[in-house]
């Protein structure tokens, strides 16, 4: 089933980095040029404005080194309003200044947005980029729906890729390349297809593959003809093999296969050694033998049967003895035997495979049926739980997995999957095609059974779609992602705090940082990105319900932080309350007694004409509101775990930056 953890991590990283970035400012002139400066180590401000009440606005001017003459790298502003719990950032910029290499600037056009609340994560994208020169045509899509009633997933890819021109002589020395030297000359075609069906206790799989190697490549043996066919079945613990094969024989191995007696002796010796290793016995019967002599190599065709007896029971007994004797496991002999029997319960109902090489073409077909692997899995769980060092959390997860298997059995859940892949190659281009589908029968019954067991966190309801396709000289990326779960952010933070607290390798401060982050009462965050060829506009914001006041060690209380970037300079405004008593608001000497004011600081008291930035509370609140109230009613802490973990990690960066003010 589709797992969106990595996608979530990327989306949330982009989202929270922008909001947290507003906190990692450099509040100083050349006297405080380090980006790691914290408030307890601030240099004195360039200017300070003191109100009649004794509050102050400290002003820091920072000059940036322009990468190119008279060109703006970034232009915009950010703000933090502690009392209202708001963070907001708006910036414009150019891609070229964000790239280290000297290549062509990328051209992107379109919009993308990510919105997060304690219960909801949604994202959309509609972006066009320059089509890479070697991509002639491309069409790819992913559609995934997983609700309480339905599970289905489908993906596809069709692409035509141009071969790169190799103007060097390296291709002549490449042992894998064919005579023509093209990068696609290893093979002419590759095809693969498979289907599978899974229930709580059975697994069935069938499929085929073929590869046609290019003439002259390392793997091309144009005169080779071999075939191997195997059928395996199991009855009462005995394994029966039926084999039909045609193999090539060299002169040095000719004696072993030339006569029927020698061939049967060779086969018996190979199987006897294998059976001995399993503490079993084997009976081999050679049904047919045909040796055909050639000029340089010879061919032998064989049909034979082999029956392995006592192997199944012997494996179970040997495993039970090993488990009972293992010092790291807390198992009695009866417990060890029960686990071994469970492992041995995995049965091969049917296995058939055919492999054939005919000149440049190699093919493979298979058909597999397994039974009893629910008992096999449960036995592995029992074995895991017997480990002395197993922590309580993992033990709980094993118990819950056992419950999920019970839910599958109760609902008679049937999961089906199919996939196909093909490659066609010539000297000029490579044609690639891929399709994959997953479906589930009785899914609603399964989710109901999971709910009855109180395991709703394992029900990951998710709707996700993504399309990538060429359009003339552009590559278009469109998609959406919707996920919702009640109080997912705080639930994950609670779990993360427990994990960190139980890990002796992590610092104790991390727990307190996470606890402070949780206590900030996260309410919403959003990122909106607009791209226009080589420029971008970015807006990001976040809302906390308990963004408590920050104080430095010497008692300076920070209420707001704002920054404005224009051209090659940034001005940072740090708002602080009660820097001096109201009675000393006009006393420059009292003001200069502050650690953040020195002889070079320009002091302003009384009336002044300068206007200072503020957060547009109404505008930011509207920005953070969801645009669509009809999103899914989902429900999975598990699915959002790593995604919310990215939020936690990045918000910790912001929280730690805040704590620098404390």
C-alpha positions, 0 to 999 in steps of 0.5 A: 500500500502506498505510504506517503511518509517521504512526500509528507516530510518534503512538503512539511520541510518546505512549509516550516522552514520558511516560518522558522526562518523568520526567527533565525535572523541576524539582528546586528550590524557588522558588530553582530554578523553571525547568523547564529547570534542569539538574544543573550549575546546580542550586540548593541543596536544601531538605533533604539526608539523608546516610548513614553511607557519605557518600551523600546524598538531596537533597530539593526541594519545588516548589509549583504554582499550582493552576488552581482552588481545592482541585482536584488537577491531577496526582497520582502519582510517577515514578522513575529507577533508573540502576543497574537502567536503569529508568524508571517513571511513574504519574500520575492527572489530570483532562482539564479542567486540560489544556485551555486553552479554557473549553469543556465538558470532554471525556468519554472512557472506555476503555483504550489501550496501546503496547508497544515493544522493540527488535524489536516494536511493538504497540498496542491501543485501546478508547475511547468518547467523546461523539458529536458532535451533528452526527454522526447515524450513523458506521461506519468500519473499516480492516483491513490484512494484509501478511505474507510470504505475504499482502497485502490491505487494505480500508477503509470509511466510512458516515456521516450528518452533520447540516447546521448551522443557519445563523442569519446572513445570510452564506449569502445572500451566498455565490455558491456556495450554492443558493437555500435557503442550506443548507451542503449545497446546492452539490450533490445527489449525488456518485458516484465509482468506480475499479478499477486493475490494475498489473504490473511493465510495465503499468497499467490503470485504469477508472472513472466519476464523476457530480455532480448540482448543486443547483438555483440553485448557482453550478455549476448550468447547467440548460439546458447540454447538452454531450458529449465522447468521446475515444479514443486509441491508439498504433501504431508511435509514431503517435497516433490520436484519434477524437473525438465531441463536442457543444458549445454555441456563442455568437454571437461564435464562431458563424462558426467552427462554423456551416459544415462548412468553417469547423469543419474549418479550426478543428479543423485549426488547433487540432491543427496548433499542438499538433503543431508544438509537438511537432515532428510533423505531424497529419492531421485528417478531419472525419467529420460536422458538424451545426449547430443554431441556437438563440435565445441559444446554438447547438449543434454536433455533430462527429465527427472523427479526427486522427493525429499522426505522428512525435511519439513519435520527435521527443519522444525525440530532443528529450529526448536532445539536452536531456539531453546538453546539460545541464551538471548531468548527466554523460551522454554522447550515447549515455547520453542517448539511452538514457535518452530512449528509456526515457522514450519507451517509455511507450506508450498502449495504449488511452485512452477518456474520455467527459464529459457535461453534461446540465442539472444532472448532469455525468458522466465515464467513462474507461478507460486502458491503459499499457505500458512504464512499467517502462522509463520508471521505469528511465530516470528512475532512470538520469537521477537517478543521473546528477546530480553532486550525487546522494548515495551513499545515494540512489544506493543506494536507486535501485539497490535500487528497480531490484532490486525491479522485477526481483523484481516481474517475476520473480514476475509480481506483479499488484496490484489496487485498487478504490475507490468514494465517494458523497455524497447531500445534502439540506437536513437531512443529508449521507450519505457512503459510501466503500470501498477494497480492495487485493490482490496476486497472487503476493505470496509469490513476490514476497517470496521474490524480494526475499529472494533479493536481500537486500532484506528491509528492504523487506518490511513485514509488518504487521497493523493494524485499526481500527474507529470507530462510533456507539453511541447517544450515544457514539463507539467507537474500537477497534483493534490494531496489531502490527509486528515486526522484528529489532533495528529500533530500533538499525538505525534509530538507526545509519541516523539517525546516518549521515544526521545525520553527513552533513548539514552543516546539523545540529549535531555534538552531535546525532551524539554524542547519538544515539550515546549514546542507542544505547549506552544499549541500549534494551530496552523501553518501555510506556504504559498509559492508562485513561480514565474520563469526565473523569479519566485514569490513566497508567502508563509505563515504560522499560528500558535495558541500559546506563543508565550513571552520571551525573556533574555537572561537579564530580563529583556522581554521580547514582544515582536520581531520584524524584518525588512529586506530591500536590495542588499540590506536587511533591517531587523526591528526587535520590540521589547517591553519595559526596557526602562521605567516610564519615568526614565523614558526621556533619560538617555543615560538610563536608556544607555545603561541597557546591555543593548545600547552603547555609545554608538547607538542612536537613541530616539525618545519622545516623538518621532516620524518613523513608522514601524512594521506590524503584522496584518493580523486579519490578512494573515488569519485569512491566509491561514484559513483552509480554502476548502472545508470539504476535505476528507474525514480521514484518520491515521496517526501512523501515516502522518507520523514522519510527515508530522515528525518533519513538522516537529523537527523544523518547529523545534528549530523555530522553538529553539531559536525562540528560546535563544531569546529566553 
